[in-house]
């Protein structure tokens, strides 16, 4: 039994190491399409296609998913709104007012929000090693974003898009915690993902229709659809599935720490795909991030119970 748990945790760690890379593909595909497609329309197309791809899982688990939806409609709707409306369309909208640099730094704070929310509301103890590792990793992110120049922090221009990014970071933290609700354990990861994506599509439909009626930009070039396909496959299907698997296997706080790897991955991809120069501060930041993640997640943890979101019914079955 202990060996099975160890193997399961090792697999979850490997998945979570790859997941930030998948999320970072938004750098490649998002840059190519964000100015050509209206934000709510892009989010609507993204999650509609995800729900369509996951339709076989929805059909296979339709009875259990219907039970979950009817017993906890508020929970499902909250997951859709937080994870896919705010952290989907909201992020695209924010990028029209602020820089990717500001957004990257602010969104990384979601890992801190997860730890604080679980400590404040679910009684989760924060170990010294986890806290120290998180702080080191965040320092590495700051080094990359500020280009090794701390005085650059004073010159950052903040706009309404930055406020929206703060809201998105907080919403992602809440989404991550709620996704581990006991009421959802009886549903597979892909089945639940498909359900949440389908509900998010319905939520986004009215605003996407308004954008269309007002003449918002629509995908009308083959390159637009290629970028959207990349967002759907890599930054949505694979990235979200990996993260949600990690949340269920490791808990929201531990899974969230791995998201500190996104800036180093993003820097590397920018160098490879956009010809940006690799600077000494990149190396220093990546070293700090990797060191912090290793320190915070290395296996020798004490046996502490993972927090669980309060259940409002006996919908789920144990896995």
Secondary structure, DSSP 8 states (H G I E B T S, - for coil): -HHHHHHHHHHHHHHHHHHHHHHHTHHHHHHHHTTTS-HHHHHHHHHHHHHHHTHHHHHHTHHHHHHHHHH-HHHHHHHHIIIIIIIIIIHHHHTTTS-HHHHHHHHHTHHHHHHHHHHHHS-----HHHHHHHHHHHHHHHHHHTTT-GGGGGG----HHHHHHHHHHHHHHHHHHHTT-GGGTTS-HHHHHHHHHHHHHHHHHHHHHHHHHTT-----SHHHHHHHHHIIIIIIIIHHHHHHHHHHHH-HHHHHHGGGHHHHHHHHHHHHHH-----HHHHHHHHHHHHHHHHHH-S------------SSS-----
